[in-house]
Amino acid sequence: MKLKIACLQMDIAFGKPEDNFKAAEIMIKKALRDNPDVIVLPELWTTGYDLTRLGEIADQDAESSLVFLKEAAQSNRVHMIGGSVAKKTPEGIYNTLLIVDNQGDLIHEYSKLHLFKLMNEHLYLKGGTAKGVFSLENRKFAGMICYDIRFPEWVRTHTAEGAEALFVVAEWPLARLAHWRALLIARAIENQCYVIACNRSGSDPDNVFAGHSMIIDPWGEVLAEASETEEILYAEIDLDKVKEVRSMIPIFTDRKPDFYY
């Protein structure tokens, strides 16, 4: 099965949800000119890392974000990997990835498991407790958020359940661009899966972000890579290639998990 992917590498307005919804709408309309099957947004695309004000600007139960994503998905018959948003709940605020299919239905939510203490996420956000595996068109995928990619065992948990492509949404800093590229390519190779990684561009008061959204095949070949500036990155993936690669080097059947821990 082939899917055309469009990653929206946005320059996110710091702490301005209204501005970011407008910017995302413009980018989605532009991306639709190339008829993608899947559109991907970056991490915390509605607020950026304005963590100290999340109590004011986080989206209550992600309601506004879901209305926006469902409308975009249903009206354009496109799957929306809705980046992540600051979702306010009675228990606290989560960094939550939203998956909406091309019928406009919310099919999965994944809240970031690994909170990044270097950017004080643990002070303002609650960590998730569920996996990121979901299905689209009867094929298995997985969603991850930024820091998660530094935990290969977490990624393997999802690919061992059959995920053929990994969607990564991020606000990854330019200072660690080399890590971003190396980790994403490694996750593709060691899991024999596609990696579709949508980062943000631009800066906020404390960080300059890397951009360099990437789409990588199961051999670790980079099919497409963005620059540091705001842009839309496109590539077509063929999920049948995952089965082919996994049959050539059968790492999943050769694993010895009883010896690993």
Backbone as CSV, one residue per row, in Angstrom:
resi,resn,N_x,N_y,N_z,CA_x,CA_y,CA_z,C_x,C_y,C_z
1,MET,0.838,-1.194,0.000,0.000,0.000,0.000,0.875,1.247,0.000
2,LYS,0.593,2.167,-0.906,1.363,3.399,-0.987,0.574,4.558,-0.388
3,LEU,1.292,5.439,0.302,0.693,6.624,0.906,1.576,7.828,0.619
4,LYS,0.964,8.904,0.183,1.718,10.147,0.016,1.609,10.953,1.308
5,ILE,2.759,11.337,1.840,2.851,12.016,3.131,3.198,13.486,2.925
6,ALA,2.584,14.351,3.710,2.956,15.770,3.751,3.207,16.161,5.202
7,CYS,4.446,16.564,5.513,4.805,17.031,6.853,4.809,18.551,6.870
8,LEU,4.036,19.128,7.774,3.947,20.588,7.880,4.981,21.079,8.892
9,GLN,6.111,21.533,8.398,7.185,22.025,9.261,6.906,23.501,9.570
10,MET,6.090,23.715,10.608,5.603,25.053,10.961,6.603,25.842,11.799
11,ASP,6.537,27.146,11.648,7.158,28.069,12.605,6.056,28.468,13.575
12,ILE,6.100,27.934,14.779,4.993,28.050,15.735,5.090,29.352,16.523
13,ALA,3.976,30.071,16.597,3.924,31.318,17.367,3.849,30.982,18.858
14,PHE,4.765,31.506,19.628,4.920,31.171,21.039,3.699,31.618,21.845
15,GLY,2.962,30.630,22.372,1.842,30.924,23.255,0.662,31.606,22.607
16,LYS,0.471,31.409,21.272,-0.618,32.089,20.556,-1.437,31.076,19.757
17,PRO,-2.312,30.331,20.440,-3.087,29.297,19.745,-3.869,29.813,18.545
18,GLU,-4.503,30.970,18.674,-5.314,31.485,17.563,-4.469,31.694,16.310
19,ASP,-3.280,32.262,16.487,-2.380,32.474,15.351,-1.933,31.148,14.745
20,ASN,-1.709,30.162,15.599,-1.229,28.875,15.107,-2.310,28.089,14.375
21,PHE,-3.544,28.188,14.815,-4.631,27.556,14.067,-4.729,28.159,12.662
22,LYS,-4.603,29.471,12.562,-4.668,30.133,11.253,-3.499,29.712,10.374
23,ALA,-2.307,29.655,10.964,-1.119,29.259,10.194,-1.244,27.809,9.717
24,ALA,-1.742,26.922,10.583,-1.913,25.521,10.197,-2.940,25.389,9.083
25,GLU,-4.003,26.153,9.165,-5.036,26.102,8.120,-4.455,26.483,6.757
26,ILE,-3.627,27.525,6.743,-2.996,27.959,5.492,-2.074,26.876,4.943
27,MET,-1.280,26.269,5.820,-0.352,25.229,5.374,-1.089,23.977,4.899
28,ILE,-2.172,23.626,5.558,-2.962,22.469,5.129,-3.522,22.705,3.735
29,LYS,-4.065,23.881,3.496,-4.612,24.197,2.168,-3.528,24.104,1.096
30,LYS,-2.340,24.575,1.433,-1.231,24.497,0.484,-0.834,23.050,0.237
31,ALA,-0.751,22.263,1.302,-0.358,20.855,1.165,-1.356,20.077,0.314
32,LEU,-2.633,20.410,0.415,-3.674,19.671,-0.294,-3.569,19.804,-1.809
33,ARG,-2.847,20.801,-2.287,-2.665,20.953,-3.734,-1.936,19.758,-4.330
34,ASP,-1.138,19.062,-3.494,-0.385,17.898,-3.967,-1.062,16.580,-3.619
35,ASN,-2.315,16.657,-3.161,-3.139,15.468,-2.915,-2.486,14.418,-2.007
36,PRO,-2.068,14.809,-0.805,-1.504,13.806,0.113,-2.587,12.905,0.689
37,ASP,-2.172,11.720,1.103,-3.072,10.821,1.831,-3.026,11.085,3.331
38,VAL,-1.879,11.604,3.793,-1.643,11.840,5.222,-0.962,13.198,5.391
39,ILE,-1.474,13.989,6.326,-0.837,15.261,6.689,-0.398,15.166,8.145
40,VAL,0.850,15.590,8.419,1.438,15.489,9.750,1.800,16.880,10.259
41,LEU,1.409,17.187,11.495,1.779,18.435,12.146,2.809,18.162,13.236
42,PRO,3.537,19.199,13.685,4.582,18.990,14.698,4.042,18.981,16.136
43,GLU,4.943,18.774,17.055,4.640,18.756,18.489,4.184,20.135,18.980
44,LEU,3.188,20.130,19.883,2.694,21.356,20.544,2.513,22.500,19.554
45,TRP,1.888,22.178,18.418,1.761,23.162,17.342,0.772,24.288,17.667
46,THR,-0.072,24.097,18.652,-1.018,25.165,18.988,-0.445,26.202,19.944
47,THR,0.528,25.797,20.767,1.020,26.686,21.832,2.523,26.927,21.792
48,GLY,3.276,26.007,21.163,4.713,26.015,21.363,5.039,25.664,22.809
49,TYR,6.297,25.931,23.195,6.755,25.564,24.539,6.542,26.685,25.560
50,ASP,5.373,27.324,25.486,5.024,28.328,26.487,4.460,27.605,27.707
51,LEU,5.314,26.828,28.370,4.847,25.918,29.412,4.289,26.634,30.625
52,THR,4.866,27.762,30.989,4.427,28.445,32.205,3.000,28.987,32.078
53,ARG,2.503,29.128,30.853,1.154,29.650,30.633,0.168,28.594,30.170
54,LEU,0.572,27.320,30.245,-0.320,26.280,29.749,-1.644,26.233,30.504
55,GLY,-1.612,26.602,31.762,-2.865,26.639,32.516,-3.900,27.554,31.883
56,GLU,-3.423,28.595,31.189,-4.320,29.544,30.512,-4.618,29.129,29.073
57,ILE,-3.617,28.607,28.359,-3.758,28.444,26.912,-3.902,27.003,26.442
58,ALA,-3.760,26.021,27.341,-3.940,24.622,26.930,-5.388,24.405,26.501
59,ASP,-5.586,23.439,25.631,-6.890,23.147,25.033,-7.661,22.184,25.937
60,GLN,-8.787,22.657,26.482,-9.600,21.839,27.379,-10.065,20.577,26.660
61,ASP,-9.606,19.416,27.128,-9.934,18.118,26.540,-9.600,18.047,25.050
62,ALA,-8.710,18.930,24.602,-8.298,19.001,23.185,-9.469,19.272,22.256
63,GLU,-10.515,19.910,22.780,-11.748,20.074,22.008,-11.551,20.939,20.764
64,SER,-10.920,22.096,20.914,-10.738,22.980,19.757,-9.849,22.327,18.702
65,SER,-8.811,21.653,19.163,-7.900,20.976,18.242,-8.618,19.871,17.476
66,LEU,-9.450,19.124,18.164,-10.171,18.029,17.511,-11.185,18.545,16.500
67,VAL,-11.881,19.611,16.827,-12.823,20.202,15.863,-12.071,20.596,14.591
68,PHE,-10.941,21.235,14.772,-10.121,21.685,13.637,-9.636,20.493,12.808
69,LEU,-9.072,19.483,13.463,-8.509,18.337,12.753,-9.590,17.501,12.077
70,LYS,-10.709,17.312,12.755,-11.787,16.522,12.170,-12.368,17.195,10.936
71,GLU,-12.505,18.497,10.980,-13.018,19.236,9.822,-12.049,19.130,8.645
72,ALA,-10.755,19.309,8.920,-9.747,19.214,7.858,-9.732,17.813,7.254
73,ALA,-9.821,16.794,8.107,-9.767,15.413,7.635,-10.992,15.043,6.814
74,GLN,-12.157,15.326,7.353,-13.398,14.900,6.696,-13.644,15.653,5.394
75,SER,-13.428,16.952,5.405,-13.746,17.749,4.224,-12.774,17.507,3.074
76,ASN,-11.582,17.005,3.409,-10.564,16.789,2.372,-10.189,15.327,2.184
77,ARG,-10.865,14.432,2.924,-10.599,12.997,2.842,-9.104,12.697,2.979
78,VAL,-8.530,13.225,4.044,-7.106,13.041,4.312,-6.926,12.630,5.764
79,HIS,-6.031,11.690,6.019,-5.707,11.315,7.395,-4.878,12.432,8.023
80,MET,-5.199,12.800,9.259,-4.468,13.845,9.967,-3.717,13.245,11.157
81,ILE,-2.389,13.256,11.076,-1.569,12.964,12.250,-1.403,14.315,12.922
82,GLY,-2.290,14.597,13.866,-2.535,15.969,14.307,-1.486,16.545,15.238
83,GLY,-0.234,16.194,15.007,0.817,16.704,15.865,0.470,16.394,17.308
84,SER,1.009,17.156,18.231,0.540,17.036,19.609,0.087,18.403,20.086
85,VAL,-0.825,18.368,21.047,-1.346,19.602,21.637,-1.307,19.483,23.151
86,ALA,-1.308,20.621,23.811,-1.412,20.644,25.267,-2.881,20.410,25.628
87,LYS,-3.181,19.222,26.137,-4.552,18.822,26.443,-4.805,18.960,27.939
88,LYS,-5.702,19.871,28.285,-6.034,20.105,29.691,-7.126,19.134,30.138
89,THR,-6.877,18.439,31.254,-7.838,17.496,31.815,-7.945,17.761,33.316
90,PRO,-8.917,17.156,33.993,-9.000,17.322,35.449,-7.765,16.819,36.181
91,GLU,-7.033,15.857,35.573,-5.835,15.301,36.214,-4.598,16.150,35.986
92,GLY,-4.637,16.994,34.970,-3.478,17.802,34.620,-3.409,18.001,33.118
93,ILE,-2.283,18.514,32.650,-2.103,18.805,31.227,-1.163,17.770,30.626
94,TYR,-1.571,17.221,29.495,-0.794,16.207,28.784,-0.339,16.750,27.434
95,ASN,0.786,16.242,26.971,1.284,16.523,25.626,0.780,15.378,24.745
96,THR,-0.300,15.623,23.994,-1.083,14.539,23.406,-1.111,14.600,21.884
97,LEU,-0.722,13.482,21.271,-0.786,13.290,19.830,-2.189,12.817,19.456
98,LEU,-2.778,13.436,18.449,-4.141,13.132,18.028,-4.131,12.564,16.613
99,ILE,-4.775,11.412,16.426,-4.848,10.766,15.117,-6.298,10.776,14.652
100,VAL,-6.559,11.432,13.527,-7.906,11.518,12.967,-7.874,10.936,11.559
101,ASP,-8.772,9.996,11.266,-8.742,9.363,9.949,-9.468,10.218,8.906
102,ASN,-9.445,9.754,7.665,-9.977,10.578,6.580,-11.499,10.616,6.520
103,GLN,-12.147,9.974,7.496,-13.595,10.126,7.667,-13.921,11.167,8.739
104,GLY,-12.885,11.678,9.381,-13.087,12.666,10.430,-13.270,12.070,11.807
105,ASP,-12.888,10.810,11.984,-13.041,10.142,13.279,-11.717,10.133,14.042
106,LEU,-11.774,10.452,15.327,-10.611,10.312,16.203,-10.395,8.828,16.446
107,ILE,-9.241,8.308,15.998,-9.022,6.867,16.149,-8.013,6.532,17.235
108,HIS,-7.187,7.520,17.634,-6.238,7.232,18.703,-5.693,8.527,19.289
109,GLU,-5.352,8.464,20.569,-4.605,9.515,21.245,-3.396,8.879,21.918
110,TYR,-2.275,9.552,21.851,-1.087,9.095,22.569,-0.490,10.287,23.311
111,SER,-0.365,10.167,24.623,0.251,11.220,25.433,1.697,10.858,25.724
112,LYS,2.581,11.818,25.539,4.029,11.622,25.628,4.408,10.918,26.925
113,LEU,5.087,9.788,26.779,5.482,8.996,27.942,6.710,9.588,28.628
114,HIS,7.726,9.951,27.836,9.006,10.413,28.373,9.036,11.942,28.382
115,LEU,8.921,12.528,29.535,8.949,13.984,29.648,10.391,14.468,29.712
116,PHE,10.664,15.554,29.000,12.037,16.039,28.814,12.363,17.076,29.892
117,LYS,13.115,16.653,30.894,13.401,17.527,32.038,14.271,18.725,31.657
118,LEU,15.080,18.576,30.601,15.943,19.685,30.180,15.127,20.906,29.757
119,MET,13.882,20.673,29.313,12.994,21.776,28.945,11.844,21.920,29.946
120,ASN,12.022,21.333,31.142,11.081,21.486,32.270,9.694,20.911,32.010
121,GLU,9.589,19.967,31.095,8.270,19.385,30.834,7.673,18.752,32.088
122,HIS,8.517,18.141,32.898,8.020,17.424,34.075,7.382,18.359,35.097
123,LEU,7.673,19.650,35.017,7.099,20.613,35.957,5.688,21.051,35.563
124,TYR,5.350,20.894,34.298,4.085,21.442,33.794,3.188,20.409,33.122
125,LEU,3.733,19.246,32.816,2.979,18.232,32.083,2.950,16.918,32.849
126,LYS,1.909,16.133,32.595,1.829,14.781,33.129,2.221,13.805,32.024
127,GLY,2.907,12.746,32.417,3.310,11.729,31.446,2.174,10.785,31.120
128,GLY,2.140,10.340,29.872,1.122,9.391,29.458,1.403,7.998,30.004
129,THR,0.445,7.101,29.802,0.581,5.729,30.315,0.201,4.687,29.269
130,ALA,-0.163,5.114,28.052,-0.628,4.185,27.023,0.315,4.182,25.828
131,LYS,0.191,3.153,24.993,1.030,3.024,23.806,0.508,3.886,22.658
132,GLY,1.366,4.012,21.648,1.035,4.836,20.488,0.652,4.047,19.259
133,VAL,0.337,2.753,19.378,-0.021,1.939,18.217,-1.454,2.251,17.771
134,PHE,-1.643,2.374,16.447,-2.981,2.586,15.900,-3.038,2.002,14.493
135,SER,-4.244,1.889,13.946,-4.429,1.353,12.599,-5.065,2.384,11.685
136,LEU,-4.569,2.422,10.452,-5.184,3.195,9.374,-5.266,2.290,8.159
137,GLU,-6.420,2.221,7.546,-6.599,1.419,6.340,-6.065,-0.005,6.533
138,ASN,-6.351,-0.554,7.723,-6.001,-1.931,8.069,-4.494,-2.196,8.119
139,ARG,-3.695,-1.139,8.304,-2.254,-1.298,8.503,-1.896,-0.655,9.833
140,LYS,-0.883,-1.226,10.501,-0.507,-0.730,11.826,0.588,0.333,11.745
141,PHE,0.410,1.368,12.542,1.353,2.465,12.668,1.599,2.721,14.157
142,ALA,2.542,3.625,14.437,2.756,4.054,15.817,3.101,5.530,15.831
143,GLY,2.733,6.191,16.914,3.049,7.598,17.098,3.981,7.788,18.283
144,MET,4.946,8.694,18.119,5.895,9.043,19.177,6.038,10.566,19.214
145,ILE,6.508,11.074,20.346,6.680,12.514,20.498,8.106,12.808,20.950
146,CYS,8.880,13.402,20.064,10.170,14.018,20.323,11.121,13.143,21.156
147,TYR,11.242,13.419,22.434,12.190,12.740,23.341,12.033,11.220,23.323
148,ASP,10.825,10.741,22.981,10.574,9.296,22.931,11.575,8.558,22.054
149,ILE,12.096,9.207,21.014,12.958,8.473,20.084,14.311,8.121,20.695
150,ARG,14.636,8.693,21.854,15.878,8.324,22.544,15.733,7.024,23.341
151,PHE,14.567,6.405,23.277,14.299,5.183,24.029,13.966,4.059,23.042
152,PRO,14.988,3.383,22.523,14.743,2.385,21.474,13.832,1.252,21.913
153,GLU,13.857,0.931,23.206,12.998,-0.148,23.683,11.521,0.230,23.603
154,TRP,11.225,1.526,23.726,9.837,1.989,23.609,9.368,1.892,22.156
155,VAL,10.236,2.273,21.237,9.902,2.137,19.820,9.721,0.659,19.469
156,ARG,10.631,-0.198,19.925,10.553,-1.624,19.612,9.281,-2.250,20.167
157,THR,8.797,-1.766,21.293,7.534,-2.265,21.844,6.420,-2.139,20.813
158,HIS,6.451,-1.070,20.037,5.399,-0.809,19.050,5.619,-1.595,17.761
159,THR,6.862,-1.652,17.289,7.105,-2.393,16.049,6.984,-3.895,16.266
160,ALA,7.264,-4.363,17.470,7.070,-5.778,17.782,5.596,-6.163,17.734
161,GLU,4.725,-5.174,17.872,3.282,-5.406,17.743,2.809,-5.225,16.302
162,GLY,3.753,-4.981,15.393,3.399,-4.944,13.978,3.396,-3.587,13.317
163,ALA,3.752,-2.533,14.033,3.759,-1.202,13.419,4.755,-1.165,12.262
164,GLU,4.305,-0.688,11.115,5.128,-0.652,9.907,5.706,0.739,9.620
165,ALA,5.157,1.733,10.276,5.666,3.099,10.115,5.513,3.829,11.438
166,LEU,6.498,4.660,11.724,6.535,5.418,12.969,6.391,6.899,12.635
167,PHE,5.360,7.526,13.171,5.194,8.965,13.050,5.796,9.627,14.286
168,VAL,6.731,10.528,14.062,7.382,11.255,15.149,7.068,12.734,14.985
169,VAL,6.478,13.333,16.014,6.229,14.776,15.990,7.129,15.416,17.042
170,ALA,7.683,16.597,16.721,8.749,17.089,17.593,8.876,18.605,17.574
171,GLU,9.536,19.098,18.643,10.117,20.449,18.682,11.579,20.231,19.088
172,TRP,12.373,19.795,18.132,13.755,19.388,18.386,14.692,20.551,18.125
173,PRO,15.575,20.878,19.077,16.436,22.057,18.939,17.555,21.870,17.914
174,LEU,17.944,22.963,17.309,19.024,22.970,16.336,20.348,22.501,16.951
175,ALA,20.546,22.797,18.227,21.806,22.418,18.887,22.056,20.913,18.861
176,ARG,20.985,20.128,18.760,21.136,18.665,18.737,20.623,18.069,17.426
177,LEU,20.814,18.811,16.339,20.390,18.324,15.027,21.057,17.006,14.664
178,ALA,22.349,16.863,14.954,23.050,15.626,14.617,22.409,14.429,15.312
179,HIS,21.971,14.612,16.552,21.292,13.527,17.276,19.964,13.184,16.597
180,TRP,19.198,14.197,16.247,17.915,14.023,15.563,18.070,13.116,14.344
181,ARG,19.016,13.447,13.484,19.192,12.696,12.251,19.656,11.263,12.547
182,ALA,20.638,11.138,13.434,21.180,9.815,13.739,20.141,8.909,14.391
183,LEU,19.393,9.445,15.345,18.402,8.640,16.052,17.275,8.191,15.131
184,LEU,16.801,9.078,14.285,15.703,8.726,13.384,16.129,7.645,12.390
185,ILE,17.316,7.799,11.826,17.805,6.800,10.875,18.020,5.460,11.575
186,ALA,18.577,5.512,12.787,18.776,4.270,13.546,17.455,3.584,13.856
187,ARG,16.433,4.354,14.272,15.140,3.746,14.579,14.546,3.081,13.345
188,ALA,14.736,3.677,12.158,14.225,3.071,10.925,14.947,1.764,10.628
189,ILE,16.274,1.776,10.730,17.061,0.585,10.398,16.785,-0.547,11.377
190,GLU,16.834,-0.255,12.682,16.748,-1.334,13.664,15.334,-1.900,13.789
191,ASN,14.335,-1.121,13.343,12.949,-1.596,13.384,12.410,-1.953,12.009
192,GLN,13.230,-1.745,10.976,12.834,-2.068,9.608,11.453,-1.489,9.296
193,CYS,11.328,-0.206,9.565,10.060,0.475,9.352,10.319,1.854,8.737
194,TYR,9.257,2.451,8.212,9.343,3.846,7.803,9.322,4.730,9.045
195,VAL,10.056,5.816,8.988,10.001,6.844,10.020,9.610,8.150,9.338
196,ILE,8.499,8.712,9.779,8.010,9.985,9.266,8.086,10.971,10.413
197,ALA,9.046,11.888,10.345,9.342,12.768,11.479,9.076,14.216,11.101
198,CYS,8.143,14.841,11.796,7.765,16.223,11.523,8.218,17.107,12.677
199,ASN,9.234,17.905,12.427,9.757,18.841,13.420,9.213,20.232,13.124
200,ARG,9.388,21.149,14.056,9.032,22.546,13.824,10.255,23.309,13.330
201,SER,10.023,24.497,12.823,11.101,25.416,12.468,10.998,26.647,13.364
202,GLY,11.902,27.603,13.164,11.827,28.868,13.884,12.435,28.818,15.272
203,SER,11.974,29.718,16.128,12.547,29.834,17.470,11.492,30.305,18.454
204,ASP,11.813,30.160,19.740,11.008,30.756,20.804,11.973,31.521,21.705
205,PRO,11.534,32.091,22.812,12.459,32.889,23.636,13.684,32.140,24.154
206,ASP,13.629,30.813,24.192,14.736,30.050,24.775,15.444,29.103,23.815
207,ASN,14.883,28.870,22.633,15.421,27.828,21.756,15.342,28.220,20.287
208,VAL,16.297,27.708,19.522,16.204,27.714,18.065,15.987,26.266,17.645
209,PHE,15.008,26.047,16.776,14.624,24.687,16.428,15.228,24.257,15.097
210,ALA,15.359,22.946,14.939,16.196,22.397,13.873,15.516,22.302,12.524
211,GLY,14.172,22.207,12.493,13.562,21.848,11.224,14.022,20.452,10.834
212,HIS,14.436,20.298,9.572,14.962,19.010,9.097,13.990,17.857,9.352
213,SER,12.695,18.118,9.099,11.753,17.002,9.078,12.260,15.974,8.075
214,MET,12.008,14.698,8.333,12.589,13.625,7.517,11.572,12.507,7.292
215,ILE,11.684,11.891,6.130,10.932,10.674,5.826,11.957,9.637,5.381
216,ILE,12.018,8.514,6.126,13.097,7.533,6.004,12.490,6.161,5.741
217,ASP,13.112,5.390,4.841,12.555,4.072,4.514,13.129,2.987,5.430
218,PRO,12.641,1.743,5.324,13.066,0.696,6.255,14.535,0.276,6.138
219,TRP,15.233,0.694,5.086,16.665,0.454,4.974,17.482,1.579,5.590
220,GLY,16.797,2.642,6.046,17.501,3.800,6.584,17.838,4.836,5.535
221,GLU,17.300,4.687,4.327,17.522,5.670,3.270,16.591,6.861,3.478
222,VAL,17.165,8.059,3.414,16.366,9.276,3.588,15.676,9.592,2.266
223,LEU,14.354,9.465,2.255,13.580,9.737,1.044,13.386,11.227,0.824
224,ALA,13.282,11.976,1.912,13.104,13.425,1.815,13.524,14.049,3.134
225,GLU,14.114,15.243,3.057,14.541,15.966,4.246,14.355,17.457,4.018
226,ALA,13.767,18.130,4.979,13.524,19.568,4.882,14.771,20.353,5.292
227,SER,14.719,21.652,5.068,15.765,22.563,5.531,15.428,23.018,6.954
228,GLU,16.007,24.104,7.401,15.707,24.623,8.738,14.493,25.552,8.743
229,THR,14.042,25.995,7.582,12.980,26.994,7.520,11.611,26.342,7.357
230,GLU,10.577,27.151,7.514,9.218,26.648,7.377,8.976,26.129,5.963
231,GLU,8.461,24.914,5.872,8.164,24.340,4.561,7.291,23.105,4.727
232,ILE,6.811,22.590,3.595,6.056,21.333,3.577,6.917,20.285,2.903
233,LEU,7.108,19.170,3.581,7.946,18.079,3.086,7.048,16.947,2.594
234,TYR,7.321,16.474,1.383,6.520,15.409,0.788,7.381,14.185,0.475
235,ALA,6.772,13.008,0.569,7.368,11.783,0.042,6.276,10.720,0.003
236,GLU,6.453,9.748,-0.868,5.540,8.612,-0.933,6.199,7.413,-0.272
237,ILE,5.443,6.721,0.562,5.940,5.499,1.186,5.158,4.306,0.651
238,ASP,5.804,3.167,0.620,5.187,1.915,0.163,5.311,0.901,1.298
239,LEU,4.231,0.680,2.013,4.280,-0.173,3.196,4.617,-1.626,2.865
240,ASP,4.409,-2.046,1.626,4.771,-3.411,1.255,6.279,-3.625,1.331
241,LYS,7.043,-2.550,1.261,8.496,-2.663,1.363,8.919,-3.110,2.759
242,VAL,8.124,-2.817,3.774,8.456,-3.224,5.148,8.504,-4.738,5.253
243,LYS,7.483,-5.385,4.716,7.455,-6.855,4.736,8.649,-7.431,3.990
244,GLU,8.989,-6.821,2.862,10.128,-7.287,2.060,11.437,-7.203,2.840
245,VAL,11.671,-6.071,3.491,12.910,-5.879,4.245,12.945,-6.819,5.449
246,ARG,11.825,-6.954,6.141,11.785,-7.812,7.321,11.969,-9.283,6.971
247,SER,11.613,-9.673,5.758,11.825,-11.066,5.342,13.281,-11.319,4.949
248,MET,13.971,-10.281,4.457,15.360,-10.432,4.040,16.306,-10.565,5.231
249,ILE,16.076,-9.725,6.257,16.872,-9.795,7.488,15.865,-9.937,8.634
250,PRO,15.569,-11.159,9.064,14.426,-11.403,9.959,14.723,-11.117,11.432
251,ILE,14.941,-9.856,11.741,15.325,-9.519,13.117,14.214,-9.808,14.120
252,PHE,12.970,-9.725,13.689,11.886,-9.925,14.652,11.759,-11.393,15.050
253,THR,12.040,-12.304,14.134,12.004,-13.722,14.493,13.313,-14.171,15.148
254,ASP,14.402,-13.412,14.911,15.697,-13.768,15.500,15.947,-13.136,16.873
255,ARG,15.027,-12.323,17.343,15.192,-11.686,18.643,15.227,-12.730,19.765
256,LYS,15.955,-12.409,20.862,16.025,-13.268,22.038,15.623,-12.443,23.276
257,PRO,14.365,-12.012,23.334,13.963,-11.088,24.408,14.144,-11.631,25.807
258,ASP,14.173,-12.949,25.980,14.369,-13.517,27.311,15.725,-13.184,27.905
259,PHE,16.679,-12.804,27.052,18.033,-12.497,27.503,18.273,-10.996,27.665
260,TYR,17.313,-10.162,27.304,17.589,-8.737,27.208,17.477,-7.988,28.536
261,TYR,16.722,-8.511,29.500,16.530,-7.775,30.748,16.743,-8.701,31.936
